[in-house]
Amino acid sequence: MALSALFALPTTYAAAKIDDGFTQPSEGGGKGGKGDDKDSVKSSGEQSDKRVGKAKLDKNGEAIAPKGAPKEVVKAIKAANKISDAPYQYGGGHSDKKSKGFDCSGAISYALIAAKLLKTPDDSGGFMSYGKKGKGEWISVFANNGHAYITMAGLRFDTSSGGDGNNQGDGPRWRETKAPKKGYEIRHPRGL
């Protein structure tokens, strides 16, 4: 698939099909995922006593969801994999124009929208009030007014430079290393 086709999704993500079979949320409504609006975040229900598995990186730098991960987590990881070698582009993933790259919050928005955990893209400051307060069991968003990153099944998806092994460079990448938590609001989708 041509790189330009990958980023041809409009920011409304209205009924855009991704070739792994899932459909993006349709247009309308507010931001979704904000605050405690009961309709804004789809919940996978309360987690059982099973331990949360950790995603692993394959040799190409793509994440593999652990067995037993909720479908929302699997979809978010698949979406993040699709943009995991995209370049960094300030504002990428937010405007009505075709994105050639993604910024931090645009990349997080892309993954969460694919999993139907967010309706429209948000900026890093907006993610400071996303979902529920605190670290999630499967997904956690770390945000402040200048930067945001997300962890999914124990792996960090971030646009910061540097990286782990074959995941060098700026732009959305999976990272196995921990990022600083100080100075970030930590939020998670309800039930995850």
C-alpha positions, 0 to 999 in steps of 0.5 A, a space after each residue: 500500500 502506498 504511504 499516501 493511501 495509508 494517510 488518506 483518512 479524513 480526520 472525521 474518520 467517517 466510516 473509513 474501512 481499514 483493510 484489516 476489516 474493522 470500521 472507524 466510528 462514524 461522524 457526529 457527536 462530540 469528542 467521545 472518550 471525554 469525561 464520564 459520558 456514558 456513551 462516549 467510551 465503549 467498555 469491554 466490561 470489568 476485567 476478570 482475575 486474569 493477568 494482563 498479558 504484555 504485547 511484544 514487538 516483532 522483528 519489523 517493530 510492530 506490536 503483537 497483542 497478547 492472547 486474551 486482550 480485549 477486542 478494543 486493545 487488539 484493534 488499537 494495536 493494529 491501527 497503531 501498527 499501520 502508522 508505526 513508521 510514519 514521519 512526525 508531522 506537527 498537526 498530522 492526524 487532526 486536519 481535514 487534509 490528507 495526513 502524510 505524518 502524525 503528531 503525538 496526539 494525532 497518532 493516539 487519536 488514530 489508534 483510539 478511533 480505530 478501536 471505537 474508543 474516541 470519536 474525533 481526534 484530540 490534542 495533547 491538552 484535551 487528552 488530559 481529561 480523556 476517559 477515566 483518571 488513572 492508569 488503565 489495565 490495558 490502555 493508558 494515555 499520558 498527556 500534558 499541554 505539550 505532549 502525549 503518548 499511550 501505552 497499550 498492553 505494556 508497550 509505549 506508542 510515542 512520537 518522541 525521537 530515539 527508540 528501541 532497536 529497529 524503531 529509531 526515528 521521529 514519528 509514531 513508534 513502539 517503544 519498549 523503554 519506559 517514558 517519564 510519568 512525572 508531569 503527565 495526567 494519566 487517563 484510560 478508557 473506561 473498562 480498559 
